[in-house]
Amino acid sequence: MNFSNFISVFLKILTNKTVIITTVLVFLYIDFICYVARYRKKPPRPKVKKVAAPAPAAAPAEDEGGEDGGGEESAED
């Protein structure tokens, strides 16, 4: 068997429909197995509770004191 016959047989094998389909299926199977092997499930996220809208602010009181929010409690002598 010389080199030209070898090339001819080799090309007939590679262009065979069953060989091509089998090669693609084996590749997809190996790819799927690798995906399953390295799959990491994401940790579950804690559920965020919906916060109710805050109640409307009441009108500010007139006897609150100065900037420090003082009043009688903050004025110690």
PDB file of N, CA, C and O in Angstrom:
ATOM      1  N   MET A   1       0.850  -1.173   0.000  1.00  0.00           N
ATOM      2  CA  MET A   1       0.000   0.000   0.000  1.00  0.00           C
ATOM      3  C   MET A   1       0.896   1.237   0.000  1.00  0.00           C
ATOM      4  O   MET A   1       1.706   1.426   0.907  1.00  0.00           O
ATOM      5  N   ASN A   2       0.747   2.055  -0.999  1.00  0.00           N
ATOM      6  CA  ASN A   2       1.562   3.254  -1.096  1.00  0.00           C
ATOM      7  C   ASN A   2       0.823   4.455  -0.482  1.00  0.00           C
ATOM      8  O   ASN A   2      -0.320   4.346  -0.039  1.00  0.00           O
ATOM      9  N   PHE A   3       1.488   5.554  -0.473  1.00  0.00           N
ATOM     10  CA  PHE A   3       0.972   6.742   0.200  1.00  0.00           C
ATOM     11  C   PHE A   3      -0.297   7.284  -0.462  1.00  0.00           C
ATOM     12  O   PHE A   3      -1.186   7.750   0.251  1.00  0.00           O
ATOM     13  N   SER A   4      -0.417   7.247  -1.763  1.00  0.00           N
ATOM     14  CA  SER A   4      -1.602   7.767  -2.452  1.00  0.00           C
ATOM     15  C   SER A   4      -2.837   6.929  -2.136  1.00  0.00           C
ATOM     16  O   SER A   4      -3.932   7.472  -1.994  1.00  0.00           O
ATOM     17  N   ASN A   5      -2.670   5.619  -2.025  1.00  0.00           N
ATOM     18  CA  ASN A   5      -3.805   4.769  -1.628  1.00  0.00           C
ATOM     19  C   ASN A   5      -4.214   5.048  -0.175  1.00  0.00           C
ATOM     20  O   ASN A   5      -5.399   5.054   0.159  1.00  0.00           O
ATOM     21  N   PHE A   6      -3.243   5.271   0.651  1.00  0.00           N
ATOM     22  CA  PHE A   6      -3.522   5.579   2.052  1.00  0.00           C
ATOM     23  C   PHE A   6      -4.330   6.872   2.180  1.00  0.00           C
ATOM     24  O   PHE A   6      -5.290   6.937   2.948  1.00  0.00           O
ATOM     25  N   ILE A   7      -3.940   7.892   1.427  1.00  0.00           N
ATOM     26  CA  ILE A   7      -4.660   9.172   1.445  1.00  0.00           C
ATOM     27  C   ILE A   7      -6.077   8.985   0.930  1.00  0.00           C
ATOM     28  O   ILE A   7      -7.015   9.558   1.485  1.00  0.00           O
ATOM     29  N   SER A   8      -6.245   8.211  -0.102  1.00  0.00           N
ATOM     30  CA  SER A   8      -7.564   7.968  -0.682  1.00  0.00           C
ATOM     31  C   SER A   8      -8.490   7.291   0.339  1.00  0.00           C
ATOM     32  O   SER A   8      -9.634   7.708   0.518  1.00  0.00           O
ATOM     33  N   VAL A   9      -7.991   6.259   0.995  1.00  0.00           N
ATOM     34  CA  VAL A   9      -8.796   5.554   2.006  1.00  0.00           C
ATOM     35  C   VAL A   9      -9.095   6.479   3.186  1.00  0.00           C
ATOM     36  O   VAL A   9     -10.212   6.492   3.703  1.00  0.00           O
ATOM     37  N   PHE A  10      -8.110   7.237   3.600  1.00  0.00           N
ATOM     38  CA  PHE A  10      -8.263   8.139   4.726  1.00  0.00           C
ATOM     39  C   PHE A  10      -9.329   9.208   4.448  1.00  0.00           C
ATOM     40  O   PHE A  10     -10.129   9.524   5.329  1.00  0.00           O
ATOM     41  N   LEU A  11      -9.343   9.758   3.245  1.00  0.00           N
ATOM     42  CA  LEU A  11     -10.343  10.760   2.875  1.00  0.00           C
ATOM     43  C   LEU A  11     -11.743  10.150   2.785  1.00  0.00           C
ATOM     44  O   LEU A  11     -12.724  10.798   3.147  1.00  0.00           O
ATOM     45  N   LYS A  12     -11.840   8.915   2.309  1.00  0.00           N
ATOM     46  CA  LYS A  12     -13.146   8.257   2.252  1.00  0.00           C
ATOM     47  C   LYS A  12     -13.701   8.021   3.657  1.00  0.00           C
ATOM     48  O   LYS A  12     -14.904   8.131   3.890  1.00  0.00           O
ATOM     49  N   ILE A  13     -12.812   7.699   4.576  1.00  0.00           N
ATOM     50  CA  ILE A  13     -13.250   7.485   5.966  1.00  0.00           C
ATOM     51  C   ILE A  13     -13.709   8.801   6.579  1.00  0.00           C
ATOM     52  O   ILE A  13     -14.754   8.850   7.228  1.00  0.00           O
ATOM     53  N   LEU A  14     -12.945   9.859   6.382  1.00  0.00           N
ATOM     54  CA  LEU A  14     -13.283  11.141   6.987  1.00  0.00           C
ATOM     55  C   LEU A  14     -14.538  11.773   6.403  1.00  0.00           C
ATOM     56  O   LEU A  14     -15.240  12.504   7.102  1.00  0.00           O
ATOM     57  N   THR A  15     -14.829  11.510   5.156  1.00  0.00           N
ATOM     58  CA  THR A  15     -16.002  12.096   4.521  1.00  0.00           C
ATOM     59  C   THR A  15     -17.240  11.212   4.636  1.00  0.00           C
ATOM     60  O   THR A  15     -18.298  11.563   4.114  1.00  0.00           O
ATOM     61  N   ASN A  16     -17.124  10.093   5.301  1.00  0.00           N
ATOM     62  CA  ASN A  16     -18.267   9.219   5.511  1.00  0.00           C
ATOM     63  C   ASN A  16     -19.264   9.902   6.456  1.00  0.00           C
ATOM     64  O   ASN A  16     -18.878  10.481   7.471  1.00  0.00           O
ATOM     65  N   LYS A  17     -20.551   9.823   6.104  1.00  0.00           N
ATOM     66  CA  LYS A  17     -21.583  10.514   6.878  1.00  0.00           C
ATOM     67  C   LYS A  17     -21.676   9.980   8.305  1.00  0.00           C
ATOM     68  O   LYS A  17     -21.848  10.769   9.235  1.00  0.00           O
ATOM     69  N   THR A  18     -21.570   8.697   8.503  1.00  0.00           N
ATOM     70  CA  THR A  18     -21.689   8.140   9.858  1.00  0.00           C
ATOM     71  C   THR A  18     -20.498   8.543  10.734  1.00  0.00           C
ATOM     72  O   THR A  18     -20.654   8.741  11.939  1.00  0.00           O
ATOM     73  N   VAL A  19     -19.328   8.663  10.140  1.00  0.00           N
ATOM     74  CA  VAL A  19     -18.149   9.089  10.906  1.00  0.00           C
ATOM     75  C   VAL A  19     -18.307  10.549  11.348  1.00  0.00           C
ATOM     76  O   VAL A  19     -17.977  10.891  12.483  1.00  0.00           O
ATOM     77  N   ILE A  20     -18.799  11.390  10.474  1.00  0.00           N
ATOM     78  CA  ILE A  20     -18.998  12.805  10.800  1.00  0.00           C
ATOM     79  C   ILE A  20     -20.051  12.957  11.899  1.00  0.00           C
ATOM     80  O   ILE A  20     -19.843  13.700  12.858  1.00  0.00           O
ATOM     81  N   ILE A  21     -21.175  12.259  11.762  1.00  0.00           N
ATOM     82  CA  ILE A  21     -22.241  12.344  12.766  1.00  0.00           C
ATOM     83  C   ILE A  21     -21.750  11.816  14.115  1.00  0.00           C
ATOM     84  O   ILE A  21     -22.022  12.418  15.154  1.00  0.00           O
ATOM     85  N   THR A  22     -21.036  10.707  14.102  1.00  0.00           N
ATOM     86  CA  THR A  22     -20.511  10.133  15.342  1.00  0.00           C
ATOM     87  C   THR A  22     -19.519  11.087  16.002  1.00  0.00           C
ATOM     88  O   THR A  22     -19.529  11.234  17.225  1.00  0.00           O
ATOM     89  N   THR A  23     -18.679  11.724  15.230  1.00  0.00           N
ATOM     90  CA  THR A  23     -17.702  12.669  15.772  1.00  0.00           C
ATOM     91  C   THR A  23     -18.397  13.864  16.421  1.00  0.00           C
ATOM     92  O   THR A  23     -18.002  14.294  17.505  1.00  0.00           O
ATOM     93  N   VAL A  24     -19.412  14.395  15.777  1.00  0.00           N
ATOM     94  CA  VAL A  24     -20.151  15.529  16.332  1.00  0.00           C
ATOM     95  C   VAL A  24     -20.869  15.125  17.616  1.00  0.00           C
ATOM     96  O   VAL A  24     -20.856  15.868  18.597  1.00  0.00           O
ATOM     97  N   LEU A  25     -21.494  13.953  17.611  1.00  0.00           N
ATOM     98  CA  LEU A  25     -22.201  13.497  18.815  1.00  0.00           C
ATOM     99  C   LEU A  25     -21.240  13.250  19.983  1.00  0.00           C
ATOM    100  O   LEU A  25     -21.555  13.584  21.125  1.00  0.00           O
ATOM    101  N   VAL A  26     -20.090  12.677  19.706  1.00  0.00           N
ATOM    102  CA  VAL A  26     -19.095  12.456  20.769  1.00  0.00           C
ATOM    103  C   VAL A  26     -18.605  13.797  21.307  1.00  0.00           C
ATOM    104  O   VAL A  26     -18.450  13.957  22.518  1.00  0.00           O
ATOM    105  N   PHE A  27     -18.365  14.743  20.437  1.00  0.00           N
ATOM    106  CA  PHE A  27     -17.927  16.068  20.879  1.00  0.00           C
ATOM    107  C   PHE A  27     -18.986  16.722  21.767  1.00  0.00           C
ATOM    108  O   PHE A  27     -18.654  17.267  22.820  1.00  0.00           O
ATOM    109  N   LEU A  28     -20.255  16.675  21.355  1.00  0.00           N
ATOM    110  CA  LEU A  28     -21.330  17.266  22.162  1.00  0.00           C
ATOM    111  C   LEU A  28     -21.479  16.561  23.509  1.00  0.00           C
ATOM    112  O   LEU A  28     -21.729  17.211  24.524  1.00  0.00           O
ATOM    113  N   TYR A  29     -21.328  15.239  23.527  1.00  0.00           N
ATOM    114  CA  TYR A  29     -21.415  14.474  24.767  1.00  0.00           C
ATOM    115  C   TYR A  29     -20.293  14.858  25.734  1.00  0.00           C
ATOM    116  O   TYR A  29     -20.537  15.062  26.923  1.00  0.00           O
ATOM    117  N   ILE A  30     -19.078  14.954  25.227  1.00  0.00           N
ATOM    118  CA  ILE A  30     -17.945  15.327  26.079  1.00  0.00           C
ATOM    119  C   ILE A  30     -18.109  16.757  26.582  1.00  0.00           C
ATOM    120  O   ILE A  30     -17.785  17.042  27.735  1.00  0.00           O
ATOM    121  N   ASP A  31     -18.601  17.656  25.743  1.00  0.00           N
ATOM    122  CA  ASP A  31     -18.843  19.034  26.153  1.00  0.00           C
ATOM    123  C   ASP A  31     -19.889  19.094  27.261  1.00  0.00           C
ATOM    124  O   ASP A  31     -19.730  19.853  28.217  1.00  0.00           O
ATOM    125  N   PHE A  32     -20.944  18.314  27.148  1.00  0.00           N
ATOM    126  CA  PHE A  32     -21.987  18.272  28.175  1.00  0.00           C
ATOM    127  C   PHE A  32     -21.439  17.716  29.486  1.00  0.00           C
ATOM    128  O   PHE A  32     -21.759  18.239  30.554  1.00  0.00           O
ATOM    129  N   ILE A  33     -20.632  16.683  29.426  1.00  0.00           N
ATOM    130  CA  ILE A  33     -20.040  16.090  30.624  1.00  0.00           C
ATOM    131  C   ILE A  33     -19.126  17.107  31.316  1.00  0.00           C
ATOM    132  O   ILE A  33     -19.149  17.208  32.543  1.00  0.00           O
ATOM    133  N   CYS A  34     -18.338  17.849  30.571  1.00  0.00           N
ATOM    134  CA  CYS A  34     -17.486  18.881  31.163  1.00  0.00           C
ATOM    135  C   CYS A  34     -18.314  19.990  31.800  1.00  0.00           C
ATOM    136  O   CYS A  34     -17.940  20.511  32.851  1.00  0.00           O
ATOM    137  N   TYR A  35     -19.429  20.357  31.184  1.00  0.00           N
ATOM    138  CA  TYR A  35     -20.318  21.377  31.754  1.00  0.00           C
ATOM    139  C   TYR A  35     -20.893  20.903  33.083  1.00  0.00           C
ATOM    140  O   TYR A  35     -20.922  21.665  34.050  1.00  0.00           O
ATOM    141  N   VAL A  36     -21.344  19.671  33.143  1.00  0.00           N
ATOM    142  CA  VAL A  36     -21.910  19.131  34.376  1.00  0.00           C
ATOM    143  C   VAL A  36     -20.837  19.045  35.459  1.00  0.00           C
ATOM    144  O   VAL A  36     -21.126  19.286  36.631  1.00  0.00           O
ATOM    145  N   ALA A  37     -19.623  18.711  35.090  1.00  0.00           N
ATOM    146  CA  ALA A  37     -18.541  18.562  36.075  1.00  0.00           C
ATOM    147  C   ALA A  37     -18.159  19.892  36.709  1.00  0.00           C
ATOM    148  O   ALA A  37     -17.809  19.926  37.888  1.00  0.00           O
ATOM    149  N   ARG A  38     -18.217  20.987  35.958  1.00  0.00           N
ATOM    150  CA  ARG A  38     -17.808  22.271  36.524  1.00  0.00           C
ATOM    151  C   ARG A  38     -18.981  23.170  36.900  1.00  0.00           C
ATOM    152  O   ARG A  38     -18.777  24.339  37.228  1.00  0.00           O
ATOM    153  N   TYR A  39     -20.200  22.650  36.857  1.00  0.00           N
ATOM    154  CA  TYR A  39     -21.391  23.435  37.171  1.00  0.00           C
ATOM    155  C   TYR A  39     -21.407  23.790  38.651  1.00  0.00           C
ATOM    156  O   TYR A  39     -21.208  22.925  39.504  1.00  0.00           O
ATOM    157  N   ARG A  40     -21.639  25.039  38.950  1.00  0.00           N
ATOM    158  CA  ARG A  40     -21.777  25.502  40.319  1.00  0.00           C
ATOM    159  C   ARG A  40     -23.120  26.216  40.436  1.00  0.00           C
ATOM    160  O   ARG A  40     -23.395  27.173  39.712  1.00  0.00           O
ATOM    161  N   LYS A  41     -23.945  25.737  41.353  1.00  0.00           N
ATOM    162  CA  LYS A  41     -25.244  26.359  41.532  1.00  0.00           C
ATOM    163  C   LYS A  41     -25.054  27.674  42.275  1.00  0.00           C
ATOM    164  O   LYS A  41     -24.304  27.743  43.249  1.00  0.00           O
ATOM    165  N   LYS A  42     -25.730  28.704  41.817  1.00  0.00           N
ATOM    166  CA  LYS A  42     -25.625  30.001  42.459  1.00  0.00           C
ATOM    167  C   LYS A  42     -26.278  29.924  43.834  1.00  0.00           C
ATOM    168  O   LYS A  42     -27.313  29.275  43.990  1.00  0.00           O
ATOM    169  N   PRO A  43     -25.685  30.580  44.836  1.00  0.00           N
ATOM    170  CA  PRO A  43     -26.306  30.553  46.162  1.00  0.00           C
ATOM    171  C   PRO A  43     -27.642  31.283  46.133  1.00  0.00           C
ATOM    172  O   PRO A  43     -27.788  32.278  45.423  1.00  0.00           O
ATOM    173  N   PRO A  44     -28.606  30.806  46.887  1.00  0.00           N
ATOM    174  CA  PRO A  44     -29.911  31.469  46.855  1.00  0.00           C
ATOM    175  C   PRO A  44     -29.818  32.876  47.441  1.00  0.00           C
ATOM    176  O   PRO A  44     -29.146  33.103  48.447  1.00  0.00           O
ATOM    177  N   ARG A  45     -30.487  33.784  46.811  1.00  0.00           N
ATOM    178  CA  ARG A  45     -30.501  35.161  47.295  1.00  0.00           C
ATOM    179  C   ARG A  45     -31.577  35.285  48.369  1.00  0.00           C
ATOM    180  O   ARG A  45     -32.657  34.707  48.242  1.00  0.00           O
ATOM    181  N   PRO A  46     -31.282  36.032  49.417  1.00  0.00           N
ATOM    182  CA  PRO A  46     -32.337  36.230  50.423  1.00  0.00           C
ATOM    183  C   PRO A  46     -33.461  37.063  49.820  1.00  0.00           C
ATOM    184  O   PRO A  46     -33.226  37.996  49.051  1.00  0.00           O
ATOM    185  N   LYS A  47     -34.658  36.712  50.180  1.00  0.00           N
ATOM    186  CA  LYS A  47     -35.794  37.445  49.635  1.00  0.00           C
ATOM    187  C   LYS A  47     -35.861  38.830  50.264  1.00  0.00           C
ATOM    188  O   LYS A  47     -35.766  38.978  51.482  1.00  0.00           O
ATOM    189  N   VAL A  48     -36.024  39.824  49.430  1.00  0.00           N
ATOM    190  CA  VAL A  48     -36.102  41.194  49.897  1.00  0.00           C
ATOM    191  C   VAL A  48     -37.574  41.507  50.161  1.00  0.00           C
ATOM    192  O   VAL A  48     -38.424  41.426  49.275  1.00  0.00           O
ATOM    193  N   LYS A  49     -37.834  41.865  51.404  1.00  0.00           N
ATOM    194  CA  LYS A  49     -39.217  42.209  51.748  1.00  0.00           C
ATOM    195  C   LYS A  49     -39.493  43.626  51.273  1.00  0.00           C
ATOM    196  O   LYS A  49     -38.660  44.522  51.406  1.00  0.00           O
ATOM    197  N   LYS A  50     -40.663  43.800  50.727  1.00  0.00           N
ATOM    198  CA  LYS A  50     -41.037  45.121  50.267  1.00  0.00           C
ATOM    199  C   LYS A  50     -41.328  45.995  51.480  1.00  0.00           C
ATOM    200  O   LYS A  50     -42.091  45.615  52.369  1.00  0.00           O
ATOM    201  N   VAL A  51     -40.713  47.161  51.501  1.00  0.00           N
ATOM    202  CA  VAL A  51     -40.911  48.096  52.598  1.00  0.00           C
ATOM    203  C   VAL A  51     -42.087  48.986  52.252  1.00  0.00           C
ATOM    204  O   VAL A  51     -42.162  49.553  51.162  1.00  0.00           O
ATOM    205  N   ALA A  52     -43.005  49.095  53.203  1.00  0.00           N
ATOM    206  CA  ALA A  52     -44.169  49.946  52.967  1.00  0.00           C
ATOM    207  C   ALA A  52     -43.710  51.400  52.907  1.00  0.00           C
ATOM    208  O   ALA A  52     -42.733  51.779  53.552  1.00  0.00           O
ATOM    209  N   ALA A  53     -44.408  52.190  52.145  1.00  0.00           N
ATOM    210  CA  ALA A  53     -44.062  53.600  52.020  1.00  0.00           C
ATOM    211  C   ALA A  53     -44.210  54.269  53.382  1.00  0.00           C
ATOM    212  O   ALA A  53     -45.180  54.010  54.095  1.00  0.00           O
ATOM    213  N   PRO A  54     -43.257  55.128  53.749  1.00  0.00           N
ATOM    214  CA  PRO A  54     -43.355  55.785  55.056  1.00  0.00           C
ATOM    215  C   PRO A  54     -44.579  56.699  55.126  1.00  0.00           C
ATOM    216  O   PRO A  54     -45.033  57.249  54.122  1.00  0.00           O
ATOM    217  N   ALA A  55     -45.090  56.839  56.339  1.00  0.00           N
ATOM    218  CA  ALA A  55     -46.263  57.693  56.540  1.00  0.00           C
ATOM    219  C   ALA A  55     -45.874  59.134  56.228  1.00  0.00           C
ATOM    220  O   ALA A  55     -44.717  59.513  56.409  1.00  0.00           O
ATOM    221  N   PRO A  56     -46.806  59.926  55.771  1.00  0.00           N
ATOM    222  CA  PRO A  56     -46.475  61.326  55.471  1.00  0.00           C
ATOM    223  C   PRO A  56     -45.996  62.034  56.737  1.00  0.00           C
ATOM    224  O   PRO A  56     -46.514  61.803  57.830  1.00  0.00           O
ATOM    225  N   ALA A  57     -45.009  62.890  56.571  1.00  0.00           N
ATOM    226  CA  ALA A  57     -44.423  63.590  57.717  1.00  0.00           C
ATOM    227  C   ALA A  57     -45.432  64.564  58.305  1.00  0.00           C
ATOM    228  O   ALA A  57     -46.141  65.267  57.585  1.00  0.00           O
ATOM    229  N   ALA A  58     -45.478  64.587  59.638  1.00  0.00           N
ATOM    230  CA  ALA A  58     -46.369  65.524  60.315  1.00  0.00           C
ATOM    231  C   ALA A  58     -45.745  66.914  60.275  1.00  0.00           C
ATOM    232  O   ALA A  58     -44.545  67.058  60.045  1.00  0.00           O
ATOM    233  N   ALA A  59     -46.555  67.920  60.497  1.00  0.00           N
ATOM    234  CA  ALA A  59     -46.052  69.299  60.517  1.00  0.00           C
ATOM    235  C   ALA A  59     -45.069  69.438  61.675  1.00  0.00           C
ATOM    236  O   ALA A  59     -45.345  68.945  62.769  1.00  0.00           O
ATOM    237  N   PRO A  60     -43.933  70.094  61.465  1.00  0.00           N
ATOM    238  CA  PRO A  60     -42.938  70.219  62.540  1.00  0.00           C
ATOM    239  C   PRO A  60     -43.482  71.018  63.726  1.00  0.00           C
ATOM    240  O   PRO A  60     -44.211  71.994  63.548  1.00  0.00           O
ATOM    241  N   ALA A  61     -43.125  70.599  64.918  1.00  0.00           N
ATOM    242  CA  ALA A  61     -43.559  71.302  66.136  1.00  0.00           C
ATOM    243  C   ALA A  61     -42.765  72.594  66.289  1.00  0.00           C
ATOM    244  O   ALA A  61     -41.627  72.678  65.828  1.00  0.00           O
ATOM    245  N   GLU A  62     -43.347  73.586  66.923  1.00  0.00           N
ATOM    246  CA  GLU A  62     -42.693  74.878  67.041  1.00  0.00           C
ATOM    247  C   GLU A  62     -41.725  74.944  68.218  1.00  0.00           C
ATOM    248  O   GLU A  62     -40.812  75.769  68.193  1.00  0.00           O
ATOM    249  N   ASP A  63     -41.881  74.115  69.245  1.00  0.00           N
ATOM    250  CA  ASP A  63     -41.046  74.176  70.447  1.00  0.00           C
ATOM    251  C   ASP A  63     -39.972  73.094  70.445  1.00  0.00           C
ATOM    252  O   ASP A  63     -39.809  72.407  71.453  1.00  0.00           O
ATOM    253  N   GLU A  64     -39.250  72.919  69.376  1.00  0.00           N
ATOM    254  CA  GLU A  64     -38.253  71.864  69.347  1.00  0.00           C
ATOM    255  C   GLU A  64     -36.886  72.319  69.795  1.00  0.00           C
ATOM    256  O   GLU A  64     -36.079  71.470  70.172  1.00  0.00           O
ATOM    257  N   GLY A  65     -36.585  73.531  69.781  1.00  0.00           N
ATOM    258  CA  GLY A  65     -35.277  73.989  70.213  1.00  0.00           C
ATOM    259  C   GLY A  65     -34.432  74.406  69.033  1.00  0.00           C
ATOM    260  O   GLY A  65     -34.947  74.687  67.951  1.00  0.00           O
ATOM    261  N   GLY A  66     -33.119  74.444  69.249  1.00  0.00           N
ATOM    262  CA  GLY A  66     -32.196  74.927  68.221  1.00  0.00           C
ATOM    263  C   GLY A  66     -31.709  73.821  67.321  1.00  0.00           C
ATOM    264  O   GLY A  66     -32.391  72.820  67.096  1.00  0.00           O
ATOM    265  N   GLU A  67     -30.498  74.029  66.806  1.00  0.00           N
ATOM    266  CA  GLU A  67     -29.923  73.078  65.875  1.00  0.00           C
ATOM    267  C   GLU A  67     -29.626  71.741  66.507  1.00  0.00           C
ATOM    268  O   GLU A  67     -29.789  70.705  65.861  1.00  0.00           O
ATOM    269  N   ASP A  68     -29.193  71.736  67.756  1.00  0.00           N
ATOM    270  CA  ASP A  68     -28.795  70.492  68.377  1.00  0.00           C
ATOM    271  C   ASP A  68     -29.986  69.641  68.776  1.00  0.00           C
ATOM    272  O   ASP A  68     -29.814  68.603  69.413  1.00  0.00           O
ATOM    273  N   GLY A  69     -31.157  70.049  68.423  1.00  0.00           N
ATOM    274  CA  GLY A  69     -32.352  69.300  68.775  1.00  0.00           C
ATOM    275  C   GLY A  69     -32.603  69.377  70.271  1.00  0.00           C
ATOM    276  O   GLY A  69     -33.338  68.570  70.839  1.00  0.00           O
ATOM    277  N   GLY A  70     -31.996  70.334  70.876  1.00  0.00           N
ATOM    278  CA  GLY A  70     -31.984  70.488  72.322  1.00  0.00           C
ATOM    279  C   GLY A  70     -33.349  70.726  72.906  1.00  0.00           C
ATOM    280  O   GLY A  70     -34.308  70.155  72.385  1.00  0.00           O
ATOM    281  N   GLY A  71     -33.499  71.401  73.789  1.00  0.00           N
ATOM    282  CA  GLY A  71     -34.678  71.576  74.602  1.00  0.00           C
ATOM    283  C   GLY A  71     -34.190  71.494  76.022  1.00  0.00           C
ATOM    284  O   GLY A  71     -33.060  71.879  76.324  1.00  0.00           O
ATOM    285  N   GLU A  72     -34.994  71.020  76.853  1.00  0.00           N
ATOM    286  CA  GLU A  72     -34.607  70.969  78.266  1.00  0.00           C
ATOM    287  C   GLU A  72     -33.601  69.848  78.554  1.00  0.00           C
ATOM    288  O   GLU A  72     -32.797  69.979  79.477  1.00  0.00           O
ATOM    289  N   GLU A  73     -33.623  68.781  77.809  1.00  0.00           N
ATOM    290  CA  GLU A  73     -32.712  67.667  78.086  1.00  0.00           C
ATOM    291  C   GLU A  73     -31.250  68.055  77.821  1.00  0.00           C
ATOM    292  O   GLU A  73     -30.367  67.610  78.555  1.00  0.00           O
ATOM    293  N   SER A  74     -30.974  68.858  76.812  1.00  0.00           N
ATOM    294  CA  SER A  74     -29.594  69.152  76.463  1.00  0.00           C
ATOM    295  C   SER A  74     -28.998  70.295  77.257  1.00  0.00           C
ATOM    296  O   SER A  74     -27.787  70.508  77.205  1.00  0.00           O
ATOM    297  N   ALA A  75     -29.794  71.018  77.972  1.00  0.00           N
ATOM    298  CA  ALA A  75     -29.277  72.153  78.767  1.00  0.00           C
ATOM    299  C   ALA A  75     -29.106  71.717  80.202  1.00  0.00           C
ATOM    300  O   ALA A  75     -29.981  71.948  81.037  1.00  0.00           O
ATOM    301  N   GLU A  76     -27.974  71.081  80.497  1.00  0.00           N
ATOM    302  CA  GLU A  76     -27.701  70.661  81.872  1.00  0.00           C
ATOM    303  C   GLU A  76     -26.711  71.632  82.494  1.00  0.00           C
ATOM    304  O   GLU A  76     -25.668  71.912  81.901  1.00  0.00           O
ATOM    305  N   ASP A  77     -27.024  72.160  83.699  1.00  0.00           N
ATOM    306  CA  ASP A  77     -26.127  73.094  84.395  1.00  0.00           C
ATOM    307  C   ASP A  77     -25.488  72.481  85.569  1.00  0.00           C
ATOM    308  O   ASP A  77     -24.707  73.135  86.260  1.00  0.00           O
TER     309      ASP A  77
END
